[in-house]
Structure formats: structure tokens, C-alpha cells
């Protein structure tokens, strides 16, 4: 089973050097779908994510990602990509070409050993309160023409035996916290080629809730 995590290195926080004060001043906006796994646990997420090359300032970053989480308040474990190897309990990051990039050991992710109850798919944009928010997706608001907008297609969760499963009706909710800057159009099941599908993104700007 493979999960895909795509973001431009130019827009990646890990590629920038930020001061402690800058890190403390970061704020995040999102446009995503949140998938709740009822009465069972998932062991990863899978999606086909459109690749985009956006420009962000030194104190900004923007990304598309798969996010898994579980645990009680104060004990929450979160990974921003990956799937679980049930035999070892570790969580792996494996590319579309089946390259094993690395893993998070179960000793660090004690709340995820038996799977996760929440998976999020979508876009995140991070900036500081002193400047505008960066663009998300391909920098445009989502539209029905997926050739002109950023998208996630074939969105699935992964079962314990690494079998990918389509989302069922009612499992996913579309969420966006600053709709003047970023939005999301969730279509549910689109067709046999795109599967569970949504478009997302936006231009960002100076009035995004900083």
C-alpha cells in the first residue's frame, strides 16, 4: 500500500530557516476533507494529488498533504503522511514508486499503534501575522474544471491488511476556515477514473484571519 505526499520544496518550511520568534508567530489556514473512520481503525490514506509549483516568502509555506491522527486530548499523535505496518507497528512513508523513504517508530507514535480514527486530505497554508497568507493549491479558487484547479482524486483509506477502501457516504466532511482566501469543492464519488474527488485552493492574501 502506498500513500502520496506532494509539496514543492520551494514552499516547504523545512527548506527555510526561521527564528524562534517567527515560529511562534506562524498561523495556519486549511481547505480539506476530514474523514472519520467509524467503529474501526484505518492504517493509512491514499490519494492522487495534483502537483503545483507555487512561490512563498521566507516566512511562509504551503502544501498538499495526507494527515492521520489519533489519541486522547494531551496524548494526540499526528503524522502528515504515511501508513502503518501492522506487523511492526511502525508508520512508513512510501512513494508512488514504492520507494521506502523512512518510518516513524512505534515507540514515538504510541497512540497510532492500533490504527487511526481520523484522516485529513487537503491543503494547508502557513504564514505570519505580519504578512499576507501564501497561495494554496495552484493559487486559484477551485472550479468544476479540474484541469485548471488543484485537486485530490481517488481518495481512499487503508485497512489493516493494506487494502485501500473507497470512502462511504457520510464519512467525509469538507472544511475551510478562511473562505475569502481558500475554498474546497467536495464532489464525493466523481467517476471510475477520479473516484472520491475534490478541488481546493485559493490565492491567499492580506485578509486571511491573521
BAKOLLO-36850 format. One line per field, with one value per atom (N, C-alpha, C): residue number from 1; residue in three letters; x, y, z. Coordinates in steps of 0.2 Angstrom, whole numbers. Example, Ala and Ser with C-alpha at 12.3 -4.5 7.8 and 13.67 -1.06 7.14 Angstrom:
pos: c(1/1/1/2/2/2)
code: c(ala/ala/ala/ser/ser/ser)
X: c(66/62/66/64/68/64)
Y: c(-28/-22/-16/-11/-5/0)
Z: c(39/39/39/35/36/39)
end
This chain:
pos: c(1/1/1/2/2/2/3/3/3/4/4/4/5/5/5/6/6/6/7/7/7/8/8/8/9/9/9/10/10/10/11/11/11/12/12/12/13/13/13/14/14/14/15/15/15/16/16/16/17/17/17/18/18/18/19/19/19/20/20/20/21/21/21/22/22/22/23/23/23/24/24/24/25/25/25/26/26/26/27/27/27/28/28/28/29/29/29/30/30/30/31/31/31/32/32/32/33/33/33/34/34/34/35/35/35/36/36/36/37/37/37/38/38/38/39/39/39/40/40/40/41/41/41/42/42/42/43/43/43/44/44/44/45/45/45/46/46/46/47/47/47/48/48/48/49/49/49/50/50/50/51/51/51/52/52/52/53/53/53/54/54/54/55/55/55/56/56/56/57/57/57/58/58/58/59/59/59/60/60/60/61/61/61/62/62/62/63/63/63/64/64/64/65/65/65/66/66/66/67/67/67/68/68/68/69/69/69/70/70/70/71/71/71/72/72/72/73/73/73/74/74/74/75/75/75/76/76/76/77/77/77/78/78/78/79/79/79/80/80/80/81/81/81/82/82/82/83/83/83/84/84/84/85/85/85/86/86/86/87/87/87/88/88/88/89/89/89/90/90/90/91/91/91/92/92/92/93/93/93/94/94/94/95/95/95/96/96/96/97/97/97/98/98/98/99/99/99/100/100/100/101/101/101/102/102/102/103/103/103/104/104/104/105/105/105/106/106/106/107/107/107/108/108/108/109/109/109/110/110/110/111/111/111/112/112/112/113/113/113/114/114/114/115/115/115/116/116/116/117/117/117/118/118/118/119/119/119/120/120/120/121/121/121/122/122/122/123/123/123/124/124/124/125/125/125/126/126/126/127/127/127/128/128/128/129/129/129/130/130/130/131/131/131/132/132/132/133/133/133/134/134/134/135/135/135/136/136/136/137/137/137/138/138/138/139/139/139/140/140/140/141/141/141/142/142/142/143/143/143/144/144/144/145/145/145/146/146/146/147/147/147/148/148/148/149/149/149/150/150/150/151/151/151/152/152/152/153/153/153/154/154/154/155/155/155/156/156/156/157/157/157/158/158/158/159/159/159/160/160/160/161/161/161/162/162/162/163/163/163/164/164/164/165/165/165/166/166/166/167/167/167/168/168/168/169/169/169/170/170/170/171/171/171/172/172/172/173/173/173/174/174/174/175/175/175/176/176/176/177/177/177/178/178/178/179/179/179/180/180/180/181/181/181/182/182/182/183/183/183/184/184/184/185/185/185/186/186/186/187/187/187/188/188/188/189/189/189/190/190/190/191/191/191/192/192/192/193/193/193/194/194/194/195/195/195/196/196/196/197/197/197/198/198/198/199/199/199/200/200/200/201/201/201/202/202/202/203/203/203/204/204/204/205/205/205/206/206/206/207/207/207/208/208/208/209/209/209/210/210/210)
code: c(unk/unk/unk/unk/unk/unk/unk/unk/unk/unk/unk/unk/unk/unk/unk/unk/unk/unk/unk/unk/unk/unk/unk/unk/unk/unk/unk/unk/unk/unk/unk/unk/unk/unk/unk/unk/unk/unk/unk/unk/unk/unk/unk/unk/unk/unk/unk/unk/unk/unk/unk/unk/unk/unk/unk/unk/unk/unk/unk/unk/unk/unk/unk/unk/unk/unk/unk/unk/unk/unk/unk/unk/unk/unk/unk/unk/unk/unk/unk/unk/unk/unk/unk/unk/unk/unk/unk/unk/unk/unk/unk/unk/unk/unk/unk/unk/unk/unk/unk/unk/unk/unk/unk/unk/unk/unk/unk/unk/unk/unk/unk/unk/unk/unk/unk/unk/unk/unk/unk/unk/unk/unk/unk/unk/unk/unk/unk/unk/unk/unk/unk/unk/unk/unk/unk/unk/unk/unk/unk/unk/unk/unk/unk/unk/unk/unk/unk/unk/unk/unk/unk/unk/unk/unk/unk/unk/unk/unk/unk/unk/unk/unk/unk/unk/unk/unk/unk/unk/unk/unk/unk/unk/unk/unk/unk/unk/unk/unk/unk/unk/unk/unk/unk/unk/unk/unk/unk/unk/unk/unk/unk/unk/unk/unk/unk/unk/unk/unk/unk/unk/unk/unk/unk/unk/unk/unk/unk/unk/unk/unk/unk/unk/unk/unk/unk/unk/unk/unk/unk/unk/unk/unk/unk/unk/unk/unk/unk/unk/unk/unk/unk/unk/unk/unk/unk/unk/unk/unk/unk/unk/unk/unk/unk/unk/unk/unk/unk/unk/unk/unk/unk/unk/unk/unk/unk/unk/unk/unk/unk/unk/unk/unk/unk/unk/unk/unk/unk/unk/unk/unk/unk/unk/unk/unk/unk/unk/unk/unk/unk/unk/unk/unk/unk/unk/unk/unk/unk/unk/unk/unk/unk/unk/unk/unk/unk/unk/unk/unk/unk/unk/unk/unk/unk/unk/unk/unk/unk/unk/unk/unk/unk/unk/unk/unk/unk/unk/unk/unk/unk/unk/unk/unk/unk/unk/unk/unk/unk/unk/unk/unk/unk/unk/unk/unk/unk/unk/unk/unk/unk/unk/unk/unk/unk/unk/unk/unk/unk/unk/unk/unk/unk/unk/unk/unk/unk/unk/unk/unk/unk/unk/unk/unk/unk/unk/unk/unk/unk/unk/unk/unk/unk/unk/unk/unk/unk/unk/unk/unk/unk/unk/unk/unk/unk/unk/unk/unk/unk/unk/unk/unk/unk/unk/unk/unk/unk/unk/unk/unk/unk/unk/unk/unk/unk/unk/unk/unk/unk/unk/unk/unk/unk/unk/unk/unk/unk/unk/unk/unk/unk/unk/unk/unk/unk/unk/unk/unk/unk/unk/unk/unk/unk/unk/unk/unk/unk/unk/unk/unk/unk/unk/unk/unk/unk/unk/unk/unk/unk/unk/unk/unk/unk/unk/unk/unk/unk/unk/unk/unk/unk/unk/unk/unk/unk/unk/unk/unk/unk/unk/unk/unk/unk/unk/unk/unk/unk/unk/unk/unk/unk/unk/unk/unk/unk/unk/unk/unk/unk/unk/unk/unk/unk/unk/unk/unk/unk/unk/unk/unk/unk/unk/unk/unk/unk/unk/unk/unk/unk/unk/unk/unk/unk/unk/unk/unk/unk/unk/unk/unk/unk/unk/unk/unk/unk/unk/unk/unk/unk/unk/unk/unk/unk/unk/unk/unk/unk/unk/unk/unk/unk/unk/unk/unk/unk/unk/unk/unk/unk/unk/unk/unk/unk/unk/unk/unk/unk/unk/unk/unk/unk/unk/unk/unk/unk/unk/unk/unk/unk/unk/unk/unk/unk/unk/unk/unk/unk/unk/unk/unk/unk/unk/unk/unk/unk/unk/unk/unk/unk/unk/unk/unk/unk/unk/unk/unk/unk/unk/unk/unk/unk/unk/unk/unk/unk/unk/unk/unk/unk/unk/unk/unk/unk/unk/unk/unk/unk/unk/unk/unk/unk/unk/unk/unk/unk/unk/unk/unk/unk/unk/unk/unk)
X: c(4/0/4/2/7/2/5/2/7/4/7/7/13/13/17/14/17/17/23/24/30/30/36/41/47/52/53/51/52/47/41/36/36/41/42/45/42/45/52/53/59/65/63/68/70/67/68/71/74/77/73/70/65/68/67/69/64/66/61/55/56/50/46/49/45/41/43/40/34/35/29/24/25/21/17/18/15/8/4/-3/-5/-10/-11/-19/-20/-27/-27/-33/-34/-40/-40/-46/-45/-49/-48/-54/-54/-59/-57/-61/-59/-63/-60/-63/-63/-69/-70/-71/-67/-67/-71/-78/-82/-81/-81/-81/-75/-70/-64/-59/-53/-47/-44/-41/-38/-30/-27/-20/-16/-19/-16/-21/-19/-23/-19/-23/-20/-24/-21/-24/-19/-22/-18/-19/-13/-13/-10/-13/-10/-4/1/7/7/9/9/15/17/24/22/21/19/25/25/30/28/32/30/36/35/40/44/49/54/50/45/41/35/34/28/29/24/24/17/17/10/11/6/7/0/1/-5/-2/-7/-5/-10/-8/-12/-10/-15/-14/-18/-14/-18/-17/-22/-21/-26/-24/-27/-25/-29/-26/-31/-31/-35/-32/-35/-33/-26/-21/-15/-10/-13/-9/-10/-12/-13/-7/-7/-2/-4/0/-1/4/3/8/5/9/7/8/9/9/10/9/11/6/8/4/7/3/6/7/13/15/12/7/4/8/13/17/22/25/30/27/21/18/21/26/29/25/25/22/27/25/30/28/33/32/35/30/32/29/33/31/27/24/20/24/31/35/38/34/36/43/45/52/50/54/53/57/54/58/60/56/58/52/53/47/48/42/41/40/45/45/39/36/30/31/38/39/38/38/36/29/25/18/14/14/11/3/0/-7/-9/-4/-6/-5/-2/0/-6/-12/-18/-22/-19/-23/-25/-29/-31/-38/-41/-49/-50/-45/-46/-41/-43/-38/-40/-36/-37/-33/-37/-34/-35/-30/-31/-25/-26/-21/-21/-15/-13/-9/-10/-6/-4/3/6/9/8/11/12/14/14/9/8/3/5/12/14/14/12/12/6/5/0/0/-5/-5/-3/1/3/-3/-2/-7/-7/-13/-14/-16/-14/-16/-12/-16/-12/-13/-15/-16/-23/-27/-34/-39/-45/-50/-53/-55/-57/-63/-63/-68/-70/-75/-78/-73/-69/-64/-57/-56/-51/-44/-44/-38/-35/-39/-37/-37/-38/-38/-34/-32/-28/-34/-32/-36/-33/-37/-36/-41/-38/-43/-41/-46/-45/-43/-47/-46/-48/-44/-46/-42/-45/-42/-39/-34/-31/-33/-35/-37/-30/-32/-26/-22/-25/-21/-18/-18/-16/-20/-26/-31/-34/-33/-37/-44/-48/-55/-58/-63/-66/-70/-71/-75/-82/-86/-93/-96/-103/-107/-107/-106/-106/-99/-94/-88/-84/-85/-80/-84/-81/-84/-79/-81/-77/-77/-70/-69/-64/-66/-61/-62/-57/-58/-57/-55/-55/-57/-63/-66/-65/-63/-62/-55/-51/-44/-43/-47/-46/-53/-55/-61/-60/-65/-65/-71/-71/-77/-76/-80/-80/-86/-84/-89/-91/-88/-89/-87/-90/-88/-90/-84/-85/-86/-82/-82/-77/-77/-72/-65/-63/-56/-54/-58/-56/-58/-63/-65/-68/-67/-68/-64/-67/-63/-65/-60/-62/-56/-59/-54/-53/-48/-47/-42/-41/-35/-38/-33/-35/-29/-30/-24/-21/-24/-21/-22/-18/-19/-18/-20/-18/-24/-29/-35/-38/-33/-35/-35/-37/-38/-32/-26/-20/-21)
Y: c(-6/0/6/11/17/23/28/35/40/45/50/57/60/66/71/76/80/88/91/98/100/106/109/111/109/111/118/122/130/132/128/131/127/124/119/122/122/125/122/116/113/115/119/122/129/131/138/138/144/145/150/148/153/154/160/161/159/158/156/160/167/171/171/169/168/162/156/150/151/155/156/160/164/169/166/159/156/155/155/153/149/145/140/141/141/140/134/131/125/125/120/118/111/107/99/96/89/85/81/80/76/70/64/58/54/53/49/42/38/30/27/26/24/16/15/8/4/7/3/8/6/10/9/15/15/14/12/11/15/20/25/28/32/36/36/36/36/41/44/49/51/52/55/63/66/73/77/82/86/90/90/94/101/106/113/116/121/125/132/133/140/143/150/154/156/155/158/162/166/170/166/169/165/163/167/165/162/159/156/149/145/138/136/132/130/123/118/111/108/102/97/91/88/83/78/72/67/67/68/69/63/60/55/56/55/56/52/51/48/49/48/49/54/53/57/64/69/76/75/79/79/73/68/62/61/66/66/65/59/58/60/64/66/64/62/61/64/68/71/68/61/56/50/44/38/33/26/21/16/12/8/1/-1/-8/-12/-16/-19/-24/-27/-32/-29/-23/-20/-14/-11/-6/1/1/7/10/17/20/22/21/22/27/30/35/31/29/26/29/31/34/30/34/30/25/26/21/15/15/10/11/17/19/20/16/17/23/29/35/34/32/31/30/29/27/31/31/34/28/26/20/21/15/14/17/17/20/27/31/38/39/34/35/30/31/26/26/31/32/29/28/25/18/15/8/3/5/1/5/9/12/19/23/30/30/35/36/42/46/52/53/54/56/62/67/73/73/75/76/83/87/93/98/105/110/114/116/120/125/131/137/140/142/144/151/156/162/165/172/175/181/183/188/195/195/202/202/197/197/194/194/190/183/179/172/170/164/162/159/158/154/147/143/136/133/126/123/125/128/131/138/141/148/151/146/148/145/149/146/139/134/128/129/125/126/119/118/112/109/113/111/109/102/100/101/103/104/111/115/122/123/118/119/113/114/109/104/98/93/87/83/76/71/66/61/54/50/43/42/46/47/41/37/31/31/26/25/18/16/9/5/-1/-6/-9/-13/-16/-21/-24/-29/-25/-18/-14/-13/-15/-15/-8/-4/3/2/6/6/13/13/20/22/29/32/30/29/28/35/35/41/43/49/51/51/48/48/54/58/64/71/76/82/87/92/97/103/105/111/116/122/128/133/136/141/148/149/156/156/156/155/161/167/173/172/167/166/159/154/147/144/139/136/129/124/117/115/112/109/101/98/91/88/83/80/73/70/63/59/54/49/53/54/58/53/48/43/38/33/27/29/35/37/41/46/50/48/43/41/46/46/51/57/63/68/75/80/86/91/97/103/108/111/116/121/126/131/138/143/150/154/160/165/167/166/169/176/180/187/190/197/200/200/197/197/190/186/179/177/181/179/179/182/183/187)
Z: c(0/0/0/-4/-5/-3/0/1/-3/-5/-9/-5/-5/-1/-6/-9/-13/-11/-11/-10/-13/-15/-18/-13/-14/-9/-8/-14/-13/-8/-7/-2/4/6/12/17/23/29/31/29/31/26/21/17/18/24/26/33/34/41/44/50/53/61/63/70/75/81/86/86/86/86/80/74/68/69/72/73/77/82/87/84/79/76/70/68/62/64/58/59/53/53/48/46/39/36/32/31/28/24/19/15/14/17/17/18/17/19/25/30/36/36/36/36/43/45/52/50/53/52/58/57/62/64/70/73/71/68/66/65/64/63/56/53/47/48/43/44/39/36/31/27/22/17/11/5/-1/-6/-10/-15/-20/-26/-32/-31/-30/-29/-34/-37/-42/-39/-43/-41/-44/-40/-41/-39/-42/-41/-39/-32/-30/-27/-27/-24/-17/-12/-5/-2/2/5/10/13/18/24/26/32/31/25/23/20/21/16/15/10/8/5/6/5/4/0/0/4/8/12/14/16/20/27/31/39/42/47/51/58/62/69/74/80/85/92/97/104/107/114/118/119/121/122/127/125/128/126/122/120/113/109/102/98/94/89/82/78/72/67/61/56/50/46/40/33/34/28/31/27/29/30/31/33/37/41/46/44/46/45/52/51/57/60/57/60/64/62/67/71/69/72/70/66/63/58/57/52/46/40/34/30/27/21/15/10/4/-2/-7/-13/-17/-22/-28/-31/-32/-35/-30/-24/-19/-16/-16/-13/-5/-1/6/9/10/12/19/23/30/34/41/45/52/55/62/66/71/75/80/81/86/93/95/101/102/96/96/95/92/90/93/100/104/103/101/100/93/89/82/81/86/85/82/85/83/78/74/68/70/66/67/66/69/68/64/62/58/53/47/41/38/37/33/27/21/15/13/10/8/8/8/8/14/16/21/19/22/20/27/27/34/33/37/36/43/44/50/50/56/57/54/52/50/42/39/32/29/22/19/19/18/18/11/10/4/0/-7/-10/-8/-10/-9/-15/-16/-22/-28/-33/-38/-38/-33/-32/-34/-37/-39/-35/-34/-31/-35/-32/-35/-40/-45/-50/-52/-57/-59/-64/-67/-72/-69/-67/-63/-67/-74/-77/-76/-72/-71/-63/-59/-52/-49/-42/-39/-36/-36/-34/-30/-27/-24/-28/-30/-33/-30/-31/-29/-21/-18/-11/-7/-3/0/7/11/17/17/21/20/26/25/31/33/39/42/38/33/28/22/23/17/11/12/6/6/1/0/-1/3/3/1/-3/-5/1/1/7/6/11/11/12/10/11/19/20/27/31/28/31/31/26/25/25/28/28/26/21/19/23/25/29/26/27/26/31/34/39/37/31/28/21/20/13/9/12/7/4/6/4/1/3/1/2/-3/-3/-5/-5/-7/-10/-15/-18/-18/-13/-12/-16/-21/-25/-23/-18/-17/-22/-24/-29/-36/-40/-46/-52/-53/-59/-57/-62/-61/-61/-65/-66/-60/-57/-52/-45/-44/-38/-34/-27/-22/-24/-25/-28/-25/-25/-23/-26/-27/-29/-23/-23/-17/-19/-15/-15/-15/-17/-17/-17/-18/-19/-12/-6/0/0/3/3/10/11/17/22/20/25/26/28/29/37/41/48/52/50/54/60)
end
